[in-house]
Amino acid sequence: MGLHEDIGEILFTAEQIAEIVKRMGKQISEDYADKNLVMISVLKGSLIFMADLMRAVTIPCSIDFLSVSSYGSGTTTTGEVRILKDLDTSLEGKDVLVVEDILDSGMTLSYLLSSLKARRPRSIRLCTLLDKPERRRVDIKADYEGVQVPDKFLVGYGLDYAEKYRNLPYIGVLKPEIYAE
C-alpha cells in the first residue's frame, strides 16, 4: 500500500499551500524590512515549510535550526520538552522568527519561546503554517498564521506519523485505521 492510499482527504493541495506561503512571505518581508531577521526552523516538521517560506521572503535574513522532542513515538505531546539540537548562532539583539509547521497544544512552542527569550533577542515572534486552536492547552498565539485547521490527524508537507508521509506534496488527513493502536 502506498502513501497516497493512507490519506482520507486532501485538505490543501500543493498549489494552495504555495499561495499561503507566498502571502506569509510577503507579510514577513514587509514587517521585517529594516530588521536583523533570523528565521529558526523547528525540525523536522517545519523543514519543508521553512525552505519554501525563506524563498518567499524578499529581504536579507539568516536561518538556523532547532530540534526538540515532546511526542516520543506517540500521537500526542507528553508535555516534556527536550532540545535535541540547539542553535549554532547567538540570538542576542536579533529579530527572531520561530517557524513551525503546526501550532497544536502549544506546550512545546510555549516552552521553546520562553527558552529562546532568555537568549536576549531584540524581538521574538512565532510563525506557523497551520493552527489547530481546538487542541490548545496553553495560552499561545502565532504572530503569523497560514490557516486554521480542524482537529484531525494531518500529514504531508513535512507533517508526519511515525516519520512517514512528510514527503507528500499536499496536506491530508490520515485515515484513522492507520494510526489506531
N, C-alpha and C positions, 0 to 999 in steps of 0.2 A: 504494500500500500504506500502511495506517495504522500508527500507533504500536503498537496492541494486537497486530497480526499478527506483529510482530517479537519478541514475547515467547514463549519456550518453555514457561515455567511461572510461576505466581504463587507466591512464597514467603510473602508476608504481605499480607493484604487490608488495606484502609483501616481496617476495624474492629479488626483485630488490632494494627495499628500504634498506633491510638488508645489501646488498652488498655496497651500497652508504655509509651507516652509518659506516660499518666496515672500509672502506677506509679512511673516515674522522677521525675516532678514531685513526687509525694508524698514520696519519699525525700529529694530535694534540699531541699524545703521544711523537712523535719524537721531535716536536718543543718545547714542554714544559718540556722536560726530567729533567732539572735542575732548574725548576721554582716553584713558590708557586701558583699553579693554583687554581683559584676559577671559577667554571662554574656557570653562572647565567641564569636561565630559565625565559623567559618572558611568564607568564601564560596568558591564559590557553592553547593556541595553541601549544606551544613548549613542553608541558609536556611529551608526548609520545616520541618525538624525543630525548629530554633530557635524559629520562630514558634509552633508547637504546644507545645513544651516550656515556653516562658516563660508561656504561658497556663495551663499545668498547675501552675506554681509559684505558691504561695499567699502568699508573703512578699514584702516590698518588694525590688526588685532593679533594677539598671540593665543596659543592654546596650551592646555595641559590636561592631564588625565588623573582620575582617582578611581580606585576600585574598592568597593565596600561589599560586605556581606551581611545580609539581615534575613534572608529567606531560607538558607540551608538548601535542602533539596525539595522542600515543600512548596505549597502554592500560596501561603500567607506568611506575612512577616512575623518574625519571632520577637521583634522589638529590641533585640540585642544587635548592635551595630559594631562591626569590626572593619577597620581600614586595612585592606589587603595590599594596596599600592597607593603610596602617598604622592603628592605633587613633587615635581622636580624644581619648581621655582618659588620664590618668595612672593607673597601677595601684598606685602606692606605697601600702602599708598596707591594700590592699583584698583581699577574698577572691575570687579569680578562678576561674571555672569555664569551661574551654575546651570548647565544644560542637562536636562533629564528627559528620558523618553516618556515616562508616565508618573503623574502625581496621584498616588493611591491613598494609603492610610496616612501618609505624611510623616510617619515616625522616623524613617531613615533620613529623609531630607531635613527634618527639623533638627535632628542630631548633627547632621553634616553642616548645615548652615551655622549652627551655634559654634561648632568646632572651627569653621573657617573664619568666622567673625573674630575669633581670638587671635588670628594672624594679622590683624590690623589693616585690612584692605580699606581703601578710600570709600568704596561702596560695595555692596553685595546684593545681587538680585537673583531671582530664580526664573528660569525659562523651561517650560515643559511642553512637549508636543501634545500630549494627551492629559486631560484632567478627569479624574473619576471621583467627584465630590461625595458621592454616596458612601464611599468607603473611608472617608476621612476620620481619623481618630485623634488628631491633634489640630490646633489652630494654625494652619499654614495656607497661604495662597500664593499662587505663581504671579510674578510681575508680567510675564509673557506667557500666554496660554494659546496653544494652537486651536484645540477644540475640546469640548466636554464629551465624554463617552459614557455609555451605560455600564452598569456593574455586571460585566460579562468577562470571561477569560479571553483576553486578547493576545494574539501572536502576530508575528510578521514585522518587517521593517525594524528589526532589532529586538523586538519583544520575543521572549522565548517561553517554552515549557520544557524543563529538563534539558536545557541547552539546545533544543531543536526549534525550528521554524523561524529563527532570526533572519534567514536569507530570503524569506518571501518578500516580493516587491510591494505588497499591499498589507493592510492591517485587517485581520479577520478574527472571527470568533471561533475558538477551538471547540469542537464537538465535546460535550460533557463526558461521553464514554471514553475519551482519550485520557482524561486526567482523573477520572473517578477511581478511587482506590478501594 
